[in-house]
């Protein structure tokens, strides 16, 4: 029964005929029938992959949106959907509309954060965007939240760079020392930044005794 339903969904979503290809409607109907979410989401992800390779980017975001309606705890859908809005959809729009689409991406990520505020992922995604935009104070707020949860080394690396750009050199040194201790694979990178920042701090003291 489940296999048959998945095949029906695949045919409808991948159909070249737009009149019958209504993945949103079909997905919700099948969720009601089967109470099986993962197979439905897997089929939608296959559709996303196909659209990506075809360069049909504007058709991708609605499918990420659909996944987040089916499973609001799918961090990957929130993260990649927001990324698509900001980095694929917004740049293709006229300059007058670009900011509007970037804001939509930020709002989408923040909506996802409401459901996934107990992991680092979406805090870091938002921090990285604000860091790229030069909005460092906002970036550090999200990074300060991200490090409260289990996270990979790049989260703290990003935080160290933001602290440096904010002029908080001593805090950046402390962060690199923590990275050196917590992530042995980052030892030599951390030591280089610690050396450079400590030298920078000493030079600043000499110039302003």
PyMOL CGO cylinders between C-alpha atoms (Angstrom):
from pymol import cmd
from pymol.cgo import CYLINDER

trace = [
    CYLINDER, 0.00, 0.00, 0.00, 2.71, 2.50, 1.02, 0.3, 1, 1, 1, 1, 1, 1,
    CYLINDER, 2.71, 2.50, 1.02, 4.85, 1.70, -2.03, 0.3, 1, 1, 1, 1, 1, 1,
    CYLINDER, 4.85, 1.70, -2.03, 1.86, 2.21, -4.32, 0.3, 1, 1, 1, 1, 1, 1,
    CYLINDER, 1.86, 2.21, -4.32, 1.11, 5.60, -2.75, 0.3, 1, 1, 1, 1, 1, 1,
    CYLINDER, 1.11, 5.60, -2.75, 4.74, 6.72, -3.04, 0.3, 1, 1, 1, 1, 1, 1,
    CYLINDER, 4.74, 6.72, -3.04, 4.75, 5.77, -6.73, 0.3, 1, 1, 1, 1, 1, 1,
    CYLINDER, 4.75, 5.77, -6.73, 1.55, 7.77, -7.28, 0.3, 1, 1, 1, 1, 1, 1,
    CYLINDER, 1.55, 7.77, -7.28, 3.12, 10.78, -5.57, 0.3, 1, 1, 1, 1, 1, 1,
    CYLINDER, 3.12, 10.78, -5.57, 6.27, 10.43, -7.69, 0.3, 1, 1, 1, 1, 1, 1,
    CYLINDER, 6.27, 10.43, -7.69, 4.25, 10.37, -10.91, 0.3, 1, 1, 1, 1, 1, 1,
    CYLINDER, 4.25, 10.37, -10.91, 2.25, 13.43, -9.91, 0.3, 1, 1, 1, 1, 1, 1,
    CYLINDER, 2.25, 13.43, -9.91, 5.19, 15.51, -8.72, 0.3, 1, 1, 1, 1, 1, 1,
    CYLINDER, 5.19, 15.51, -8.72, 7.44, 14.63, -11.66, 0.3, 1, 1, 1, 1, 1, 1,
    CYLINDER, 7.44, 14.63, -11.66, 4.72, 14.84, -14.27, 0.3, 1, 1, 1, 1, 1, 1,
    CYLINDER, 4.72, 14.84, -14.27, 5.47, 17.32, -17.08, 0.3, 1, 1, 1, 1, 1, 1,
    CYLINDER, 5.47, 17.32, -17.08, 1.80, 18.24, -17.11, 0.3, 1, 1, 1, 1, 1, 1,
    CYLINDER, 1.80, 18.24, -17.11, 1.32, 21.18, -14.76, 0.3, 1, 1, 1, 1, 1, 1,
    CYLINDER, 1.32, 21.18, -14.76, -2.41, 20.54, -14.62, 0.3, 1, 1, 1, 1, 1, 1,
    CYLINDER, -2.41, 20.54, -14.62, -1.90, 17.42, -12.54, 0.3, 1, 1, 1, 1, 1, 1,
    CYLINDER, -1.90, 17.42, -12.54, 1.48, 18.20, -10.93, 0.3, 1, 1, 1, 1, 1, 1,
    CYLINDER, 1.48, 18.20, -10.93, 0.32, 19.70, -7.64, 0.3, 1, 1, 1, 1, 1, 1,
    CYLINDER, 0.32, 19.70, -7.64, 2.84, 18.42, -5.06, 0.3, 1, 1, 1, 1, 1, 1,
    CYLINDER, 2.84, 18.42, -5.06, 1.47, 20.50, -2.20, 0.3, 1, 1, 1, 1, 1, 1,
    CYLINDER, 1.47, 20.50, -2.20, -2.04, 19.12, -2.50, 0.3, 1, 1, 1, 1, 1, 1,
    CYLINDER, -2.04, 19.12, -2.50, -0.89, 15.57, -3.13, 0.3, 1, 1, 1, 1, 1, 1,
    CYLINDER, -0.89, 15.57, -3.13, 1.60, 15.62, -0.26, 0.3, 1, 1, 1, 1, 1, 1,
    CYLINDER, 1.60, 15.62, -0.26, -0.97, 16.71, 2.31, 0.3, 1, 1, 1, 1, 1, 1,
    CYLINDER, -0.97, 16.71, 2.31, -3.55, 14.23, 1.02, 0.3, 1, 1, 1, 1, 1, 1,
    CYLINDER, -3.55, 14.23, 1.02, -1.08, 11.36, 1.25, 0.3, 1, 1, 1, 1, 1, 1,
    CYLINDER, -1.08, 11.36, 1.25, 0.00, 12.47, 4.71, 0.3, 1, 1, 1, 1, 1, 1,
    CYLINDER, 0.00, 12.47, 4.71, -3.65, 12.20, 5.75, 0.3, 1, 1, 1, 1, 1, 1,
    CYLINDER, -3.65, 12.20, 5.75, -4.01, 8.76, 4.18, 0.3, 1, 1, 1, 1, 1, 1,
    CYLINDER, -4.01, 8.76, 4.18, -0.76, 7.13, 5.28, 0.3, 1, 1, 1, 1, 1, 1,
    CYLINDER, -0.76, 7.13, 5.28, 0.46, 9.13, 8.27, 0.3, 1, 1, 1, 1, 1, 1,
    CYLINDER, 0.46, 9.13, 8.27, 3.92, 8.52, 6.74, 0.3, 1, 1, 1, 1, 1, 1,
    CYLINDER, 3.92, 8.52, 6.74, 5.96, 11.71, 6.46, 0.3, 1, 1, 1, 1, 1, 1,
    CYLINDER, 5.96, 11.71, 6.46, 9.49, 10.60, 5.50, 0.3, 1, 1, 1, 1, 1, 1,
    CYLINDER, 9.49, 10.60, 5.50, 8.63, 8.93, 2.16, 0.3, 1, 1, 1, 1, 1, 1,
    CYLINDER, 8.63, 8.93, 2.16, 6.64, 11.99, 1.11, 0.3, 1, 1, 1, 1, 1, 1,
    CYLINDER, 6.64, 11.99, 1.11, 9.49, 14.35, 2.00, 0.3, 1, 1, 1, 1, 1, 1,
    CYLINDER, 9.49, 14.35, 2.00, 12.00, 12.12, 0.21, 0.3, 1, 1, 1, 1, 1, 1,
    CYLINDER, 12.00, 12.12, 0.21, 9.98, 12.37, -2.99, 0.3, 1, 1, 1, 1, 1, 1,
    CYLINDER, 9.98, 12.37, -2.99, 9.80, 16.16, -2.66, 0.3, 1, 1, 1, 1, 1, 1,
    CYLINDER, 9.80, 16.16, -2.66, 13.58, 16.29, -2.18, 0.3, 1, 1, 1, 1, 1, 1,
    CYLINDER, 13.58, 16.29, -2.18, 14.03, 14.31, -5.39, 0.3, 1, 1, 1, 1, 1, 1,
    CYLINDER, 14.03, 14.31, -5.39, 11.94, 16.93, -7.16, 0.3, 1, 1, 1, 1, 1, 1,
    CYLINDER, 11.94, 16.93, -7.16, 14.11, 19.69, -5.66, 0.3, 1, 1, 1, 1, 1, 1,
    CYLINDER, 14.11, 19.69, -5.66, 17.24, 17.94, -6.92, 0.3, 1, 1, 1, 1, 1, 1,
    CYLINDER, 17.24, 17.94, -6.92, 15.77, 17.68, -10.43, 0.3, 1, 1, 1, 1, 1, 1,
    CYLINDER, 15.77, 17.68, -10.43, 14.81, 21.36, -10.50, 0.3, 1, 1, 1, 1, 1, 1,
    CYLINDER, 14.81, 21.36, -10.50, 18.27, 22.33, -9.22, 0.3, 1, 1, 1, 1, 1, 1,
    CYLINDER, 18.27, 22.33, -9.22, 20.00, 20.52, -12.08, 0.3, 1, 1, 1, 1, 1, 1,
    CYLINDER, 20.00, 20.52, -12.08, 17.60, 22.12, -14.54, 0.3, 1, 1, 1, 1, 1, 1,
    CYLINDER, 17.60, 22.12, -14.54, 18.37, 25.59, -13.18, 0.3, 1, 1, 1, 1, 1, 1,
    CYLINDER, 18.37, 25.59, -13.18, 14.71, 26.20, -12.32, 0.3, 1, 1, 1, 1, 1, 1,
    CYLINDER, 14.71, 26.20, -12.32, 15.52, 27.92, -9.03, 0.3, 1, 1, 1, 1, 1, 1,
    CYLINDER, 15.52, 27.92, -9.03, 12.30, 29.86, -8.56, 0.3, 1, 1, 1, 1, 1, 1,
    CYLINDER, 12.30, 29.86, -8.56, 10.36, 26.60, -8.47, 0.3, 1, 1, 1, 1, 1, 1,
    CYLINDER, 10.36, 26.60, -8.47, 12.56, 25.19, -5.70, 0.3, 1, 1, 1, 1, 1, 1,
    CYLINDER, 12.56, 25.19, -5.70, 11.71, 27.43, -2.76, 0.3, 1, 1, 1, 1, 1, 1,
    CYLINDER, 11.71, 27.43, -2.76, 7.98, 26.53, -2.68, 0.3, 1, 1, 1, 1, 1, 1,
    CYLINDER, 7.98, 26.53, -2.68, 9.02, 22.90, -2.21, 0.3, 1, 1, 1, 1, 1, 1,
    CYLINDER, 9.02, 22.90, -2.21, 11.29, 23.76, 0.72, 0.3, 1, 1, 1, 1, 1, 1,
    CYLINDER, 11.29, 23.76, 0.72, 8.37, 25.76, 2.11, 0.3, 1, 1, 1, 1, 1, 1,
    CYLINDER, 8.37, 25.76, 2.11, 6.16, 22.69, 1.70, 0.3, 1, 1, 1, 1, 1, 1,
    CYLINDER, 6.16, 22.69, 1.70, 8.64, 20.49, 3.58, 0.3, 1, 1, 1, 1, 1, 1,
    CYLINDER, 8.64, 20.49, 3.58, 8.68, 22.94, 6.50, 0.3, 1, 1, 1, 1, 1, 1,
    CYLINDER, 8.68, 22.94, 6.50, 4.88, 22.78, 6.66, 0.3, 1, 1, 1, 1, 1, 1,
    CYLINDER, 4.88, 22.78, 6.66, 5.02, 19.00, 6.75, 0.3, 1, 1, 1, 1, 1, 1,
    CYLINDER, 5.02, 19.00, 6.75, 7.91, 18.89, 9.23, 0.3, 1, 1, 1, 1, 1, 1,
    CYLINDER, 7.91, 18.89, 9.23, 8.77, 22.19, 10.95, 0.3, 1, 1, 1, 1, 1, 1,
    CYLINDER, 8.77, 22.19, 10.95, 11.70, 20.47, 12.69, 0.3, 1, 1, 1, 1, 1, 1,
    CYLINDER, 11.70, 20.47, 12.69, 13.54, 19.82, 9.42, 0.3, 1, 1, 1, 1, 1, 1,
    CYLINDER, 13.54, 19.82, 9.42, 16.46, 22.21, 9.89, 0.3, 1, 1, 1, 1, 1, 1,
    CYLINDER, 16.46, 22.21, 9.89, 17.92, 21.39, 6.49, 0.3, 1, 1, 1, 1, 1, 1,
    CYLINDER, 17.92, 21.39, 6.49, 14.76, 22.57, 4.71, 0.3, 1, 1, 1, 1, 1, 1,
    CYLINDER, 14.76, 22.57, 4.71, 14.69, 25.85, 6.66, 0.3, 1, 1, 1, 1, 1, 1,
    CYLINDER, 14.69, 25.85, 6.66, 18.42, 26.41, 6.16, 0.3, 1, 1, 1, 1, 1, 1,
    CYLINDER, 18.42, 26.41, 6.16, 18.57, 25.60, 2.46, 0.3, 1, 1, 1, 1, 1, 1,
    CYLINDER, 18.57, 25.60, 2.46, 15.27, 27.33, 1.72, 0.3, 1, 1, 1, 1, 1, 1,
    CYLINDER, 15.27, 27.33, 1.72, 16.50, 30.55, 3.30, 0.3, 1, 1, 1, 1, 1, 1,
    CYLINDER, 16.50, 30.55, 3.30, 19.80, 30.22, 1.46, 0.3, 1, 1, 1, 1, 1, 1,
    CYLINDER, 19.80, 30.22, 1.46, 17.94, 29.87, -1.85, 0.3, 1, 1, 1, 1, 1, 1,
    CYLINDER, 17.94, 29.87, -1.85, 15.92, 33.01, -1.28, 0.3, 1, 1, 1, 1, 1, 1,
    CYLINDER, 15.92, 33.01, -1.28, 18.98, 35.08, -0.37, 0.3, 1, 1, 1, 1, 1, 1,
    CYLINDER, 18.98, 35.08, -0.37, 21.60, 33.66, -2.73, 0.3, 1, 1, 1, 1, 1, 1,
    CYLINDER, 21.60, 33.66, -2.73, 19.65, 32.36, -5.74, 0.3, 1, 1, 1, 1, 1, 1,
    CYLINDER, 19.65, 32.36, -5.74, 16.35, 34.23, -5.95, 0.3, 1, 1, 1, 1, 1, 1,
    CYLINDER, 16.35, 34.23, -5.95, 17.33, 37.70, -4.67, 0.3, 1, 1, 1, 1, 1, 1,
    CYLINDER, 17.33, 37.70, -4.67, 20.37, 38.17, -6.99, 0.3, 1, 1, 1, 1, 1, 1,
    CYLINDER, 20.37, 38.17, -6.99, 18.19, 37.41, -10.02, 0.3, 1, 1, 1, 1, 1, 1,
    CYLINDER, 18.19, 37.41, -10.02, 15.69, 40.13, -9.14, 0.3, 1, 1, 1, 1, 1, 1,
    CYLINDER, 15.69, 40.13, -9.14, 15.87, 43.81, -10.17, 0.3, 1, 1, 1, 1, 1, 1,
    CYLINDER, 15.87, 43.81, -10.17, 17.91, 45.93, -7.75, 0.3, 1, 1, 1, 1, 1, 1,
    CYLINDER, 17.91, 45.93, -7.75, 14.71, 47.54, -6.48, 0.3, 1, 1, 1, 1, 1, 1,
    CYLINDER, 14.71, 47.54, -6.48, 13.39, 44.11, -5.39, 0.3, 1, 1, 1, 1, 1, 1,
    CYLINDER, 13.39, 44.11, -5.39, 16.61, 42.45, -4.22, 0.3, 1, 1, 1, 1, 1, 1,
    CYLINDER, 16.61, 42.45, -4.22, 16.41, 43.65, -0.60, 0.3, 1, 1, 1, 1, 1, 1,
    CYLINDER, 16.41, 43.65, -0.60, 12.79, 42.51, -0.31, 0.3, 1, 1, 1, 1, 1, 1,
    CYLINDER, 12.79, 42.51, -0.31, 13.77, 38.94, -1.22, 0.3, 1, 1, 1, 1, 1, 1,
    CYLINDER, 13.77, 38.94, -1.22, 16.75, 38.99, 1.11, 0.3, 1, 1, 1, 1, 1, 1,
    CYLINDER, 16.75, 38.99, 1.11, 14.43, 39.99, 3.94, 0.3, 1, 1, 1, 1, 1, 1,
    CYLINDER, 14.43, 39.99, 3.94, 12.08, 37.15, 2.99, 0.3, 1, 1, 1, 1, 1, 1,
    CYLINDER, 12.08, 37.15, 2.99, 15.03, 34.78, 3.38, 0.3, 1, 1, 1, 1, 1, 1,
    CYLINDER, 15.03, 34.78, 3.38, 15.88, 36.16, 6.81, 0.3, 1, 1, 1, 1, 1, 1,
    CYLINDER, 15.88, 36.16, 6.81, 12.25, 35.93, 7.91, 0.3, 1, 1, 1, 1, 1, 1,
    CYLINDER, 12.25, 35.93, 7.91, 12.08, 32.32, 6.70, 0.3, 1, 1, 1, 1, 1, 1,
    CYLINDER, 12.08, 32.32, 6.70, 15.17, 31.40, 8.74, 0.3, 1, 1, 1, 1, 1, 1,
    CYLINDER, 15.17, 31.40, 8.74, 13.82, 33.18, 11.80, 0.3, 1, 1, 1, 1, 1, 1,
    CYLINDER, 13.82, 33.18, 11.80, 10.53, 31.32, 11.45, 0.3, 1, 1, 1, 1, 1, 1,
    CYLINDER, 10.53, 31.32, 11.45, 12.48, 28.06, 11.40, 0.3, 1, 1, 1, 1, 1, 1,
    CYLINDER, 12.48, 28.06, 11.40, 14.37, 29.13, 14.50, 0.3, 1, 1, 1, 1, 1, 1,
    CYLINDER, 14.37, 29.13, 14.50, 11.10, 29.24, 16.44, 0.3, 1, 1, 1, 1, 1, 1,
    CYLINDER, 11.10, 29.24, 16.44, 10.80, 25.48, 15.96, 0.3, 1, 1, 1, 1, 1, 1,
    CYLINDER, 10.80, 25.48, 15.96, 14.51, 24.69, 16.21, 0.3, 1, 1, 1, 1, 1, 1,
    CYLINDER, 14.51, 24.69, 16.21, 15.88, 26.95, 18.92, 0.3, 1, 1, 1, 1, 1, 1,
    CYLINDER, 15.88, 26.95, 18.92, 17.62, 24.12, 20.77, 0.3, 1, 1, 1, 1, 1, 1,
    CYLINDER, 17.62, 24.12, 20.77, 20.39, 23.47, 18.22, 0.3, 1, 1, 1, 1, 1, 1,
    CYLINDER, 20.39, 23.47, 18.22, 23.17, 25.60, 16.76, 0.3, 1, 1, 1, 1, 1, 1,
    CYLINDER, 23.17, 25.60, 16.76, 22.24, 25.32, 13.07, 0.3, 1, 1, 1, 1, 1, 1,
    CYLINDER, 22.24, 25.32, 13.07, 19.84, 28.17, 12.33, 0.3, 1, 1, 1, 1, 1, 1,
    CYLINDER, 19.84, 28.17, 12.33, 21.54, 30.52, 14.80, 0.3, 1, 1, 1, 1, 1, 1,
    CYLINDER, 21.54, 30.52, 14.80, 24.73, 30.01, 12.82, 0.3, 1, 1, 1, 1, 1, 1,
    CYLINDER, 24.73, 30.01, 12.82, 23.03, 30.35, 9.43, 0.3, 1, 1, 1, 1, 1, 1,
    CYLINDER, 23.03, 30.35, 9.43, 21.61, 33.73, 10.44, 0.3, 1, 1, 1, 1, 1, 1,
    CYLINDER, 21.61, 33.73, 10.44, 24.92, 34.80, 11.99, 0.3, 1, 1, 1, 1, 1, 1,
    CYLINDER, 24.92, 34.80, 11.99, 26.80, 33.92, 8.80, 0.3, 1, 1, 1, 1, 1, 1,
    CYLINDER, 26.80, 33.92, 8.80, 24.44, 35.97, 6.64, 0.3, 1, 1, 1, 1, 1, 1,
    CYLINDER, 24.44, 35.97, 6.64, 24.69, 39.01, 8.89, 0.3, 1, 1, 1, 1, 1, 1,
    CYLINDER, 24.69, 39.01, 8.89, 28.48, 38.57, 9.00, 0.3, 1, 1, 1, 1, 1, 1,
    CYLINDER, 28.48, 38.57, 9.00, 28.61, 38.60, 5.20, 0.3, 1, 1, 1, 1, 1, 1,
    CYLINDER, 28.61, 38.60, 5.20, 26.46, 41.74, 5.18, 0.3, 1, 1, 1, 1, 1, 1,
    CYLINDER, 26.46, 41.74, 5.18, 28.78, 43.45, 7.65, 0.3, 1, 1, 1, 1, 1, 1,
    CYLINDER, 28.78, 43.45, 7.65, 26.13, 43.60, 10.38, 0.3, 1, 1, 1, 1, 1, 1,
    CYLINDER, 26.13, 43.60, 10.38, 28.56, 42.37, 13.01, 0.3, 1, 1, 1, 1, 1, 1,
    CYLINDER, 28.56, 42.37, 13.01, 26.63, 43.23, 16.18, 0.3, 1, 1, 1, 1, 1, 1,
    CYLINDER, 26.63, 43.23, 16.18, 23.66, 41.19, 14.97, 0.3, 1, 1, 1, 1, 1, 1,
    CYLINDER, 23.66, 41.19, 14.97, 25.98, 38.37, 13.86, 0.3, 1, 1, 1, 1, 1, 1,
    CYLINDER, 25.98, 38.37, 13.86, 27.62, 38.09, 17.27, 0.3, 1, 1, 1, 1, 1, 1,
    CYLINDER, 27.62, 38.09, 17.27, 24.21, 37.89, 19.00, 0.3, 1, 1, 1, 1, 1, 1,
    CYLINDER, 24.21, 37.89, 19.00, 23.30, 34.80, 16.98, 0.3, 1, 1, 1, 1, 1, 1,
    CYLINDER, 23.30, 34.80, 16.98, 26.76, 33.28, 17.43, 0.3, 1, 1, 1, 1, 1, 1,
    CYLINDER, 26.76, 33.28, 17.43, 26.55, 33.76, 21.20, 0.3, 1, 1, 1, 1, 1, 1,
    CYLINDER, 26.55, 33.76, 21.20, 23.40, 31.64, 21.07, 0.3, 1, 1, 1, 1, 1, 1,
    CYLINDER, 23.40, 31.64, 21.07, 24.84, 29.06, 18.68, 0.3, 1, 1, 1, 1, 1, 1,
    CYLINDER, 24.84, 29.06, 18.68, 27.78, 28.15, 20.92, 0.3, 1, 1, 1, 1, 1, 1,
    CYLINDER, 27.78, 28.15, 20.92, 25.40, 27.18, 23.72, 0.3, 1, 1, 1, 1, 1, 1,
    CYLINDER, 25.40, 27.18, 23.72, 24.60, 23.98, 21.82, 0.3, 1, 1, 1, 1, 1, 1,
    CYLINDER, 24.60, 23.98, 21.82, 26.75, 21.19, 20.44, 0.3, 1, 1, 1, 1, 1, 1,
    CYLINDER, 26.75, 21.19, 20.44, 28.40, 22.55, 17.31, 0.3, 1, 1, 1, 1, 1, 1,
    CYLINDER, 28.40, 22.55, 17.31, 31.27, 22.06, 14.83, 0.3, 1, 1, 1, 1, 1, 1,
    CYLINDER, 31.27, 22.06, 14.83, 34.49, 24.06, 14.94, 0.3, 1, 1, 1, 1, 1, 1,
    CYLINDER, 34.49, 24.06, 14.94, 33.46, 26.53, 12.23, 0.3, 1, 1, 1, 1, 1, 1,
    CYLINDER, 33.46, 26.53, 12.23, 30.86, 28.07, 14.53, 0.3, 1, 1, 1, 1, 1, 1,
    CYLINDER, 30.86, 28.07, 14.53, 33.53, 29.21, 16.98, 0.3, 1, 1, 1, 1, 1, 1,
    CYLINDER, 33.53, 29.21, 16.98, 35.91, 30.11, 14.13, 0.3, 1, 1, 1, 1, 1, 1,
    CYLINDER, 35.91, 30.11, 14.13, 33.26, 32.47, 12.78, 0.3, 1, 1, 1, 1, 1, 1,
    CYLINDER, 33.26, 32.47, 12.78, 32.72, 33.93, 16.23, 0.3, 1, 1, 1, 1, 1, 1,
    CYLINDER, 32.72, 33.93, 16.23, 36.46, 34.58, 16.64, 0.3, 1, 1, 1, 1, 1, 1,
    CYLINDER, 36.46, 34.58, 16.64, 36.59, 36.45, 13.31, 0.3, 1, 1, 1, 1, 1, 1,
    CYLINDER, 36.59, 36.45, 13.31, 33.53, 38.54, 14.16, 0.3, 1, 1, 1, 1, 1, 1,
    CYLINDER, 33.53, 38.54, 14.16, 34.99, 39.47, 17.55, 0.3, 1, 1, 1, 1, 1, 1,
    CYLINDER, 34.99, 39.47, 17.55, 38.20, 40.57, 15.85, 0.3, 1, 1, 1, 1, 1, 1,
    CYLINDER, 38.20, 40.57, 15.85, 36.33, 42.72, 13.34, 0.3, 1, 1, 1, 1, 1, 1,
    CYLINDER, 36.33, 42.72, 13.34, 34.37, 44.27, 16.22, 0.3, 1, 1, 1, 1, 1, 1,
    CYLINDER, 34.37, 44.27, 16.22, 37.67, 45.30, 17.79, 0.3, 1, 1, 1, 1, 1, 1,
    CYLINDER, 37.67, 45.30, 17.79, 37.20, 42.92, 20.71, 0.3, 1, 1, 1, 1, 1, 1,
    CYLINDER, 37.20, 42.92, 20.71, 40.73, 41.57, 20.34, 0.3, 1, 1, 1, 1, 1, 1,
    CYLINDER, 40.73, 41.57, 20.34, 41.06, 40.06, 23.80, 0.3, 1, 1, 1, 1, 1, 1,
    CYLINDER, 41.06, 40.06, 23.80, 37.75, 38.23, 23.42, 0.3, 1, 1, 1, 1, 1, 1,
    CYLINDER, 37.75, 38.23, 23.42, 38.90, 36.95, 20.02, 0.3, 1, 1, 1, 1, 1, 1,
    CYLINDER, 38.90, 36.95, 20.02, 42.13, 35.63, 21.59, 0.3, 1, 1, 1, 1, 1, 1,
    CYLINDER, 42.13, 35.63, 21.59, 40.14, 33.85, 24.29, 0.3, 1, 1, 1, 1, 1, 1,
    CYLINDER, 40.14, 33.85, 24.29, 37.91, 32.31, 21.63, 0.3, 1, 1, 1, 1, 1, 1,
    CYLINDER, 37.91, 32.31, 21.63, 40.88, 31.02, 19.61, 0.3, 1, 1, 1, 1, 1, 1,
    CYLINDER, 40.88, 31.02, 19.61, 42.39, 29.53, 22.77, 0.3, 1, 1, 1, 1, 1, 1,
    CYLINDER, 42.39, 29.53, 22.77, 39.12, 27.71, 23.43, 0.3, 1, 1, 1, 1, 1, 1,
    CYLINDER, 39.12, 27.71, 23.43, 39.11, 26.45, 19.84, 0.3, 1, 1, 1, 1, 1, 1,
    CYLINDER, 39.11, 26.45, 19.84, 42.66, 25.15, 20.28, 0.3, 1, 1, 1, 1, 1, 1,
    CYLINDER, 42.66, 25.15, 20.28, 41.62, 23.16, 23.34, 0.3, 1, 1, 1, 1, 1, 1,
    CYLINDER, 41.62, 23.16, 23.34, 38.27, 21.86, 22.07, 0.3, 1, 1, 1, 1, 1, 1,
    CYLINDER, 38.27, 21.86, 22.07, 39.19, 21.10, 18.46, 0.3, 1, 1, 1, 1, 1, 1,
    CYLINDER, 39.19, 21.10, 18.46, 42.68, 19.54, 18.19, 0.3, 1, 1, 1, 1, 1, 1,
    CYLINDER, 42.68, 19.54, 18.19, 42.49, 19.55, 14.39, 0.3, 1, 1, 1, 1, 1, 1,
    CYLINDER, 42.49, 19.55, 14.39, 42.36, 23.37, 14.54, 0.3, 1, 1, 1, 1, 1, 1,
    CYLINDER, 42.36, 23.37, 14.54, 45.41, 23.68, 16.79, 0.3, 1, 1, 1, 1, 1, 1,
    CYLINDER, 45.41, 23.68, 16.79, 47.86, 25.16, 14.27, 0.3, 1, 1, 1, 1, 1, 1,
    CYLINDER, 47.86, 25.16, 14.27, 45.31, 27.55, 12.79, 0.3, 1, 1, 1, 1, 1, 1,
    CYLINDER, 45.31, 27.55, 12.79, 44.33, 28.72, 16.28, 0.3, 1, 1, 1, 1, 1, 1,
    CYLINDER, 44.33, 28.72, 16.28, 47.96, 29.21, 17.32, 0.3, 1, 1, 1, 1, 1, 1,
    CYLINDER, 47.96, 29.21, 17.32, 48.63, 31.39, 14.27, 0.3, 1, 1, 1, 1, 1, 1,
    CYLINDER, 48.63, 31.39, 14.27, 45.65, 33.64, 15.04, 0.3, 1, 1, 1, 1, 1, 1,
    CYLINDER, 45.65, 33.64, 15.04, 46.54, 33.79, 18.74, 0.3, 1, 1, 1, 1, 1, 1,
    CYLINDER, 46.54, 33.79, 18.74, 50.09, 34.88, 17.85, 0.3, 1, 1, 1, 1, 1, 1,
    CYLINDER, 50.09, 34.88, 17.85, 48.91, 37.52, 15.38, 0.3, 1, 1, 1, 1, 1, 1,
    CYLINDER, 48.91, 37.52, 15.38, 46.24, 38.92, 17.68, 0.3, 1, 1, 1, 1, 1, 1,
    CYLINDER, 46.24, 38.92, 17.68, 48.49, 39.03, 20.73, 0.3, 1, 1, 1, 1, 1, 1,
    CYLINDER, 48.49, 39.03, 20.73, 51.10, 40.89, 18.66, 0.3, 1, 1, 1, 1, 1, 1,
    CYLINDER, 51.10, 40.89, 18.66, 48.41, 43.26, 17.43, 0.3, 1, 1, 1, 1, 1, 1,
    CYLINDER, 48.41, 43.26, 17.43, 47.31, 43.87, 21.03, 0.3, 1, 1, 1, 1, 1, 1,
    CYLINDER, 47.31, 43.87, 21.03, 50.89, 44.54, 22.20, 0.3, 1, 1, 1, 1, 1, 1,
    CYLINDER, 50.89, 44.54, 22.20, 51.53, 46.93, 19.31, 0.3, 1, 1, 1, 1, 1, 1,
    CYLINDER, 51.53, 46.93, 19.31, 48.34, 48.84, 20.18, 0.3, 1, 1, 1, 1, 1, 1,
    CYLINDER, 48.34, 48.84, 20.18, 49.49, 49.21, 23.80, 0.3, 1, 1, 1, 1, 1, 1,
    CYLINDER, 49.49, 49.21, 23.80, 52.89, 50.54, 22.66, 0.3, 1, 1, 1, 1, 1, 1,
    CYLINDER, 52.89, 50.54, 22.66, 51.24, 53.12, 20.44, 0.3, 1, 1, 1, 1, 1, 1,
    CYLINDER, 51.24, 53.12, 20.44, 48.83, 54.18, 23.17, 0.3, 1, 1, 1, 1, 1, 1,
    CYLINDER, 48.83, 54.18, 23.17, 50.72, 53.75, 26.47, 0.3, 1, 1, 1, 1, 1, 1,
]
cmd.load_cgo(trace, "trace")
